[in-house]
Amino acid sequence: MNYQYAREGGSAFLGFKYGRVMVPGPQSMGMGAAPGSVRHAIKTQWDWQVPVGRDQRFGASMHPWLDGVLGGWSFRGVGRMQAVMVDFGNVRLEGMTAKDLQRMYKFDIRTDPASGLKSVYMLPDDVILNTRRAFSLDPTTLDGYSTTLGAPTGKYIAPANSARCVQLKAGDCAPRTLLIRAPWFTRFDVGLSKNVRLRGSTRLEFAVEVLNLFDNINFSPIANPGAGATIFQTTSAYTDPSNSYDPGGRLGQLMFRIHW
């Protein structure tokens, strides 16, 4: 079992006037849903052979038929828990701090009362609505905001530029990158196997394996502040790259093998 803590940084060239600056986090990530650097990772792997049966600590001289039932068992598995950093981009926080945003940033499954369908969001409804309002700008109105959604209030994420500050370069009015830790990714695969001696060095092995034992849905974290109606709504979750052998839920499989 091991634990990893990592921080990632890079640099950005802002032109000959400003030069190159160091910035935290992956620069290729932008404001999309691509995962960033792994800040915390806990990984574990085990293979425990139950010490019962012939040639084992307990029951070393037991009858072959009894050994066929009680001996040759092993329990194995792998597990991973990790948290990536998500880049919200060059944005300004109003009515809250980065720590407040961190506490709110989690998967929230909501049911539409009209249709009964479930959707997954990353932030509370009021924060999402007021963030949309902050990004819905209209230069023809008195306050500069869209008449459809109105002006933002309370806690929300806003563009870096405001009436109080106009950026000449990214980072003048708000951090170039706002990094928030995504909810934890958790997955455990376990297996129970049994070896039966047949003749000489030949043996039969069969196993029951369960992938994603706790049936945890690892949704993809989203950080896309803007005026869109679907901001901070995630519609995907972890699967294998081709979605062919692991669709992401709990899977059970049986395995038979002959060794000689």
KAMOKA-V472139 format. One record per backbone hydrogen bond with DSSP energy under -0.5 kcal/mol. NH is the residue of the N-H (numbers start at 1). CO is the residue of the C=O. If there is no record, write none. Layout:
NH & CO
NH & CO
//
This chain:
2 & 43
4 & 41
6 & 39
10 & 23
12 & 21
14 & 12
14 & 19
19 & 15
21 & 12
23 & 10
25 & 8
29 & 26
32 & 29
39 & 37
39 & 83
40 & 83
41 & 4
42 & 81
43 & 2
43 & 41
44 & 79
46 & 77
48 & 75
49 & 47
50 & 48
50 & 73
52 & 50
53 & 58
55 & 60
56 & 53
58 & 51
62 & 59
67 & 63
68 & 64
69 & 65
69 & 66
70 & 66
71 & 67
72 & 52
74 & 193
75 & 48
76 & 191
77 & 46
78 & 189
79 & 44
80 & 187
81 & 42
82 & 185
83 & 40
85 & 37
86 & 180
88 & 86
88 & 178
91 & 89
92 & 158
94 & 156
101 & 97
102 & 98
103 & 99
104 & 100
105 & 101
106 & 104
106 & 122
108 & 121
110 & 108
110 & 119
112 & 110
112 & 117
113 & 111
116 & 112
119 & 110
120 & 234
121 & 108
121 & 119
122 & 232
128 & 124
129 & 125
130 & 126
131 & 127
132 & 128
133 & 129
134 & 130
135 & 131
136 & 132
136 & 133
137 & 135
138 & 144
141 & 138
146 & 136
150 & 146
156 & 94
158 & 92
160 & 90
162 & 165
172 & 169
178 & 89
179 & 177
180 & 86
180 & 178
182 & 84
185 & 82
186 & 184
187 & 80
189 & 78
190 & 210
191 & 76
192 & 208
193 & 74
194 & 206
195 & 72
196 & 204
198 & 202
199 & 202
202 & 199
203 & 259
204 & 196
205 & 257
206 & 194
207 & 255
208 & 192
209 & 207
209 & 253
210 & 190
211 & 251
213 & 188
215 & 212
218 & 216
219 & 217
220 & 236
231 & 228
233 & 230
234 & 120
234 & 232
238 & 218
240 & 246
243 & 240
251 & 211
253 & 209
255 & 207
257 & 205
259 & 203
//
